[in-house]
Amino acid sequence: MNASKNMSDIAKLLEIHVTREKRTLRDLQIQREQYSTAERKCSERQALVDGLTAQMSVLSTSSVLNSAELSSDMLAAEVAQRRWLRYDLDAELYYMISEKSNLRKLSIALRKCQREWQEARQRLNSLTELHGTIKQTVARNLERLEDTESTDNHAATLRFRQG
């Protein structure tokens, strides 16, 4: 009776740990998706910054090359364009800093989820191994008990016949 109760308790505990491992794995997958999305947004933002920086560079280069040919209206338009490019670039840089900060936080959370899943997996593996060991021990003990009872019954039968 005690062995079957222990087996039942371990089976319940094993079921709990299977559920925990599945939950931590699901959390890990969600965290990976969030990290991947944030990483993609960071890359897209970096591409925007690179594009704006390139436009600023082209504008500066063309301004230097064509400075003698530019009228005051053209210079005013170029200054306005440069100012808007600078404004857009500053805005994108601000958002990029925010997204990189978010990416670092998500990276920390991802590592935490990975660690939790690995720990849950390790506990589950240990408990599964323990469950198997106890099952084998119980089976051996039952076999010995049956052998002992069989031997005792045989000896009792012999005594009865002799007696």
Secondary structure, 3 states (H helix, E strand, C coil): CHHHHHHHHHHHHHHHHHHHHHHHHHHHHHHHHHHHHHHHHHHHHHHHHHHHHHHHHHHHHHHHHCCCCCCHHHHHHHHHHHHHHHHHHHHHHHHHHHHHHHHHHHHHHHHHHHHHHHHHHHHHHHHHHHHHHHHHHHHHHHHHHHHHHHHHHHHHHHHHHHC
